[in-house]
Amino acid sequence: MADKDFYEILGVAKNAGEDEIKKSYRKLAMQYHPDRNKDNKVAEKKFKEVSAAYEILKDPQKRAAYDQYGHDAFRKEALEALMVSVILAAVFLIYLKSFLVAALENLLQEEGVLLAETI
């Protein structure tokens, strides 16, 4: 399913100013707010869409990225953040393994046992 256009979600033109975007967001957020629409899954979904659209369009840098690349601007950002997390986790595991091997070697030396080179 294709992503919905953030400007369409808020009902504003692509050249809308900050005040117009904010006004539209507030109106729609009040209309679809979960406190006003208890147990209404459609309103809950609309509220989340409106909030996500406003989160991007209210920030000039995010809005510029969205205008240039669309939703892909944020998929790439999320993917890059995930890749950094994976790399950091791998580095952590390498150091953890080295620490555990050294600790095990020390423990075995204290007990008079030699650790084979199989680790």
Contacts in CASP RR format, 6 or more apart in sequence:
PFRMAT RR
TARGET T0000
AUTHOR 0000-0000-0000
METHOD contacts of the structure
MODEL  1
MADKDFYEILGVAKNAGEDEIKKSYRKLAMQYHPDRNKDNKVAEKKFKEV
SAAYEILKDPQKRAAYDQYGHDAFRKEALEALMVSVILAAVFLIYLKSFL
VAALENLLQEEGVLLAETI
3 71 0 8 1.000
4 49 0 8 1.000
6 52 0 8 1.000
6 53 0 8 1.000
6 56 0 8 1.000
6 57 0 8 1.000
6 66 0 8 1.000
7 13 0 8 1.000
7 14 0 8 1.000
7 16 0 8 1.000
7 53 0 8 1.000
7 57 0 8 1.000
9 49 0 8 1.000
9 50 0 8 1.000
9 52 0 8 1.000
9 53 0 8 1.000
10 16 0 8 1.000
10 21 0 8 1.000
10 24 0 8 1.000
10 25 0 8 1.000
10 28 0 8 1.000
10 50 0 8 1.000
10 53 0 8 1.000
10 54 0 8 1.000
10 57 0 8 1.000
11 24 0 8 1.000
12 20 0 8 1.000
12 21 0 8 1.000
12 24 0 8 1.000
14 67 0 8 1.000
16 24 0 8 1.000
18 58 0 8 1.000
21 54 0 8 1.000
21 57 0 8 1.000
21 58 0 8 1.000
22 54 0 8 1.000
22 58 0 8 1.000
25 50 0 8 1.000
25 53 0 8 1.000
25 54 0 8 1.000
25 58 0 8 1.000
28 46 0 8 1.000
28 50 0 8 1.000
29 47 0 8 1.000
29 50 0 8 1.000
29 51 0 8 1.000
29 54 0 8 1.000
30 36 0 8 1.000
32 43 0 8 1.000
32 44 0 8 1.000
32 46 0 8 1.000
32 47 0 8 1.000
32 50 0 8 1.000
33 43 0 8 1.000
33 47 0 8 1.000
34 40 0 8 1.000
34 43 0 8 1.000
34 44 0 8 1.000
34 47 0 8 1.000
36 43 0 8 1.000
37 43 0 8 1.000
37 44 0 8 1.000
37 47 0 8 1.000
55 62 0 8 1.000
56 62 0 8 1.000
56 63 0 8 1.000
56 66 0 8 1.000
56 74 0 8 1.000
57 63 0 8 1.000
57 66 0 8 1.000
62 73 0 8 1.000
62 74 0 8 1.000
65 73 0 8 1.000
65 74 0 8 1.000
66 73 0 8 1.000
66 74 0 8 1.000
69 76 0 8 1.000
101 119 0 8 1.000
104 115 0 8 1.000
104 119 0 8 1.000
105 115 0 8 1.000
108 114 0 8 1.000
108 115 0 8 1.000
109 115 0 8 1.000
END
